[in-house]
Amino acid sequence: MGNALRFLYGECCSKPTTTTTGGGGGGGGGNWVNQHQHQSHAAHHGVTTGGVSALARDIHQFELTSKVPEGLSKHVVSSKKAQSNWYGKLCEAWAQSQPSPNSSEEVSKFVIDTLKGHKKADVEGLLSFYGLPLPNSKVENTTGHAPSVANGAKYELDTLPVDEKAVADGDTVTVYVSTLNPKEAACVPKPVQAAAVERAKARAQRNYTKADALHKQITDAGYRMLNIENHEILARKYRIRLRGIDAPESSMPYGKEAKEELIRLLVGKSLKVLIFDEDRYGRCVGDIYCNGVFIQERMLKKGLVWHYGAYDKRPELEKWEKDARQKRIGLWASSNPEKPWEWRKNRREQR
């Protein structure tokens, strides 16, 4: 099994196409692997390699040292002893697999099958740690009311935890998606990959002026280096406009309350976002789910946003707004609250 793991690790990691820059391309694959190993858990931040090779490396390391990877406990709920049990099972299963899995989908299925019977949160946390596909792409719904997620969505995002500063108001949030995600990894521009690697080198040399300049290059391209659990993660930025709702502007009644509620619902949590369109400001228009909760539903039922009926005809959203109106919840405590789109129109006409 060790030979099979080393082969897979070598196959995935020995090609420096996504990590070498400038005049450093003359080194061989072995030198690159040595550099990769020296970077410890760099494989988990998406700059140097993908989840397949990272898992292969960690299984191989467990076979040699009986140690689970550092940082995994932040993604799963079970103890280190349980984690050791998982890696022991993965070692045995990999040895018996014919042929060994080698794509992200195959490896994800391998993990799910091997750890069948273990806590779902642990299995999904392990997959998330390596940026591997989750068991299915359907969004779980614990409320029983969310609209169908397959109704015209163009693509789906699984985000990193949301920062409080990322919530602009009651209907707009900025999210980041790790480039360990297979879909994102395939789209990272080579200049961004190169800048991320050079920035890591500059920081190691304490050349923070150069590192800051490289980070500006990364952010200007729509990416960012995030520090997650003491590991640098290259992530792509998405601005999300919540589909089908319109929150009061910050200076309107309940504008502050709408923003505070969205912060309470999202901050510190990873989200599933279904993208349907892009608005004129370049924001992605999408539905947001957090731990199975449909966020637009929650905001409408609390009476903190309007159903944006001019652009979204879903009857569910109309009903949730109507129910809040009848109960005089939130902004509906007023007999005639001003519509945010009319408020904006009036401000434009006054200029």
PEBEL-V812723 format. One line per field, one symbol per residue. psi: psi as a letter, one per 40 degrees, with the letter a starting at -180 (. if undefined). Layout:
psi: ???
//
This chain:
psi: ddddddddddddeehfdediibeeeeiiddddddddddebfddeeeddiiddddddddddddddefhiiheddeeieiiddddddddddddddddehhiiieidddddddddddfheihddddddddddefiiidieihihedeeiiheegehdiihhiiihideehdaeehihihhiedhddddeehidddddddddddddddefgdddddddddddddeeiihihhffhhhhiihhhhhhheihiiideiheddddddddddddheiiihhhhdahaeeeihhihhhhfehhdddddddefeiihgddehehddddddddddddefibeedidgihhdddddddddde.
//
